[in-house]
Amino acid sequence: MTARESRSQFQNRASCLRKLRAELERRGRPPRRRVKTKVPLRSRQRRLNDKHFNAIKKANRRKPGGEE
C-alpha cells in the first residue's frame, strides 16, 4: 500500500499502517452466510408462462406439414 496524503513521511507511514490494519481485519472476518430465499410463486408462474409463449412463437416459425 502507498500513502501520499501528506508531505510528512511519518504521517504517511502511520496512515498506511492504519489502512493495512483495517484491511487485515476485514479479511480476517469470515464472510457472512447467505440466507437462501424462495422464488415467489407468482414469479415462477410468470417465468413458465413466458417460456410457454416463446415455445409457441418458435413453433409458429416452423414449416407447415409437421415433422418429417
N, C-alpha and C positions, 0 to 999 in steps of 0.2 A: 504494500500500500504506500501511497505517497500522499503527503500533506503539504500544501503550499499556501496555507491560509494566511500566514503572517510572515513578516520579514525575519522573525526570530527562529533560529534553528531549534531552540529548546521548546518553544511553544508548538512548532510544527511536529516535533517528535512526540510531545505529550498528546497532541491531537491524534496523531497516527496510532499511538498505543491505545487511546480510548476507542477509536474506530475498530481496531483489531480485536480488542477485548469484547466489544459488543457483537462483532461478527462471530467470534468463537462461542459466545454464549448462545447466540441464535442457532448456530449449527449444532450445538451440544444438546439442545432440546429435541426430544423425539417429535416427529410430525403429528399433527392432530389426526385422530381417527375419523374417517369419513363415515357419516351416518347415511346408510342406504335409505332411499325413499322409493315408494311405489309410484309407477306411472299412473296418473288418474284414469279412470275408466273411460271418460269422455275422450281423452287424448288417444287412448288405444283404439276406440271405435272410429275416431276421425282418421287415424292412420290406416286402418283396414279399409275404410270407405275410399280413401284416396288411392290405395293400391288396387281396389276393385275397379275404380273409374279408369285408372291407367291401363289395366288389363283389357277392359272393353275398348278403349281407344286404340290399343295396339291390335286387337282382334279385328277391328274395322279396317285396318290398313292392309290386311291380307287379301290375296286374290280370292274372288268368289269361286266356289266349286268344291270347297272342302279340302281335306288333307289327302294328298296323293303321293 
